[in-house]
Amino acid sequence: MQEPTFLILTALAAGPQHGYGVITDVAEISEGRVVLRAGTLYAALDRLRAEGLIEADREEIVDGRVRRYYRLTGEGATRLAEEVDRITRHANAATTRLRQRFSTAWGMP
């Protein structure tokens, strides 16, 4: 799973959001490292809807424009949880190897 997809699903795990909310949440979650442009976001949202990972929640009119909210589906939550598990396993392996390397190099337990 690509990082922007992971971050979009993570943003929606908190509850339904509209596009701008997702953009700002992704920037916050990534500590400003990932900044999604509107075109990139909406292409990703369309793809995620087609894959059944998210769905439209509701629409509202704000300043004469339609604001569509999206939410994570059950399948989307499952895929996100699987990705979290995968990343966690990889991070644990890296941590273990770094500890082994540096404890051996510096005589640390």
N, C-alpha and C positions, 0 to 999 in steps of 0.2 A: 504494500500500500504506500503510495506516495505521501510525503509529508503534508502537502496542502489538504489532501483528502482526509488524512488522519485528523488534522486540526479542525476541519469543517465538521466532521462527525463528533469530535470532542466538544466543539462549541454547541452543537445541537443536543448533546447528551444532557445539558443543563435544562433543556426545555425548548419549546418552539421559539424561533427567532426569524426576523425578516433579514433580507440580504445585508443591509448596512450593519445590523446588529452582529451578523456572522463575521463580517469584515473586521469590525472593531474587536470582537471577542478573539478572533484568530490572532490579531496583532498583540493583544494582551497576553494570551496564552503563550505565544512564542517570544514574548518579551521584545517585540518589535522586529524580530528577525524575518518573519514572514508577513508581507504586506500584499494582500490580494487586491487586484483591480476588479472593478465591477464585471467586466467582460469575462475574466478568468473565473470569477466566482459563479456567475450564472451558467457558464458552460459546465462547470463542475456540478452545480446543483441539478442541471438537466440530466447529466450522466448518472448521478447518484439516484435520481428519481427513476430513471430507466432500469437501473440495477436493483431497484426495490429497497434501497438502503435508507431513503428518506421519502417523505410524502408531503404534499401541501397540507397545511393545518387549517389556515383560514386566510381571508383577505379583508383588508379595510381600506378605505379611501382617506388619504391624508394629503391636504393641500391639492386636491383634485387629481392625485395620482394613486394608483393601486399599489398597496403594500402587501405583498404575499409573505406569509409566514410558513416556515418549513419545520418539520419535526422528524426525529429519528424513528424508524420503524423497528419492530422486534428484530428483524434480520440485520438492520443497521447496528443495533446495540450489540448483537452477537458478534458481528464482524469487528466492531471496535474493540470489544472485550478480547477477542482472539488476537488482535494486533497488539493490544496492551500486554498480553501474556508473552507474545513473541519478543517484543522489545525488552520486556523485563528479563526474560531468559538470556537474551544477548547481553544486556547490561550487566547481569550477574556474572556471566562468563568473563566479560572484559574486566570487571572488578576483581574477580578471583585471580585472573592471570596477572594483572598489574600488581596485586598484593604479593603474589609468588615471586614475580620478577624483582620487585624492589626490596622485599624482605630478604631474598637471597643475596642481592647485590650489596645491601647495607647491613647484613647480619641481623635483620629484625625477625622476630618470630612471626 
